[in-house]
């Protein structure tokens, strides 16, 4: 990271940033062409590693790409605030962000899917005690992104 003064290294602080973010963007590579998608997400930290859960339909471009290349990047950001100045170069943006690399896995068994879906629901509703009918579990794909590395950054005045 070029700007070490903005780097956030404390895992608890990184988790606080993730908690404030509403969207996780994942970037995939489709035959050497980038493809990025904003998604709702859930997460957990296991052995100091960030694991992100996403859900989607059972078919589509994202899954087609992942069949050929399950290495992805993820990005989330929050706390945006424009800082203005008298000159254009004096203007800036305050922010917090987390960026990382991961390996994506499609979850197959219902127990794993429910775990991931509950983490997604907990992120947005603060509840993780939902029940899921078998036909709903069959109609959704749950992705588990296991990070292979990540960095966090904060710019404040």
Buried (B, 14 or more C-beta within 10 A) or exposed (E): EEEEEBEBEEBEEBBEBBEEBEEBBBBBBBEEEEBEBEBBBBBBBEEEBBBBBBBBEEEEEBBEBBEEEBEBBBBBBBBEEEEEEEEEEEEEEEBBBBBBBBEBBBBEEBEBBBBBBBBBBBBEEEEBEEEBEEEEBEEBBBBBBEBEEBBBBBBEE
